[in-house]
Amino acid sequence: MSENSSFLTLMLDVVTFRPGFARIPVGDDGEPLGALGALMLTKAVKWQVEAGEGVWFQKSLEAWRWETAMDEAEMNEARARLRETPFWEERAVSKPEPRLYVFVNLQVLADVLDDLISGR
């Protein structure tokens, strides 16, 4: 197998996922965020850290698709769940190109995770 093979390229393309995020209670019913929401949140936290705390970041829908391997329906489901959390804010802009502006309040997320771990 050559070093430039498609297989090796695909093997290096990894989507990260934080399972603990999937357990975050969401909404009034406290149901877990789930795998799709956790996948999207994992990527958003990375981008939020890169952008800086307190700064909105924006990504095209294509970037979200590429980075999460989620289709539009899956992203919409994940976003709906994330909007029910106290740490996720978003604004969708459709022109000139569809983009999603997101702000993840990392301190609130940390507090939610602390509560989850401590059983509160």
N, C-alpha and C positions, 0 to 999 in steps of 0.2 A: 504494500500500500504506500503510495507516494505521500510525502509530507503535505502536499497541496490538495489532497483528496477532499471531496465534498463531505465524506463521512467525518473526517477529522474536524472540518469546519463546523459541521453540525454539533459535534460533541463538545466543542468549545463554547457554543452558544447556550448559556445556562440562564434559566429564569429562576431567580431566588424567591423563596417563600418562607415566611415566618409562621409556623403552625400556631404559636401562641396568639397571634392576631385573630385567627379564625375563632377563638374562644371568647373574644370580647363580646359582652352582652350589648344588644342593640335594641333601641326603641322601648316602648312601654312594656312589651312582653318579655324583654330580656333574652330573646332568642340569640344564639351565637351569630356573629358576623358571617361565618362560613368561609369556605375556601376561596371563592371568587373575590369576595371583599378583602380577604387577607392578602391575596396575591396583588390586588391593585394597591392596597395600603402599603405593602412592602416596597413596591416600586416608588410610590409617592413619598414615603419617608426618605428613601435614598435621594430623590430629587429635592426634597425640602431641605435636607442637610446641605446639599450642594448649593442651593439658592441662598441659604442663610435663614436663621430663625427669625420669624416675623415678616418674611418676604413671601409674596405670592409667586409661584412659578407657573409657567405655562408650557404645555406640550400639545402638539397636534394629535388628532385622533389616530393618525397613522403611527405616530411614535408610541402611543399607548398600545395599539394593536401589535406592533413589532416587539415591544419590550415585555408584554404580558402573554402574547399568543392567544388573547381573548378576542372573540368576535364582538360585533356591536351589541347584540342582545345580552351577552355575558357582561360586557362593560356596563350596560345600562342597569342590569340587575345589581352588580357590585356597587355602582354609584348610588343607587336608591338606598341600599343598606347603609352605605357610608354616610349619606346625608342625615341619617337618623342618629349619628354619633355626635358627641359634643366637641370633637376635635377636628372634624372635616368641614371645610367650606369650599364651595366651588362656584365658578361662573363659566358658562359656556358661551363662546363667541363663534358665530357662523361665518362672518365675512372678514377678510377676503378668503380665508381658509378656516375650516372648523378647528377650533382650539379649545382646550379646557384649561382654565385658570384654576389652580388649587392652592389652598393654604391648609397645611396640617399643623395644628397647634401641638407642638411636640411635648410641651409641659403637661397639657391636659391629657394627651395620649399616655404619657408616663404615669400620671395619676390614675387613669383608668386601669392600666396594667398592674400598678401597685395594689389597687383595690381587688382586682381579679386574683392576684397571687395570694393576697392575705385573706381572701374569702369574704370580703365586705360586699 
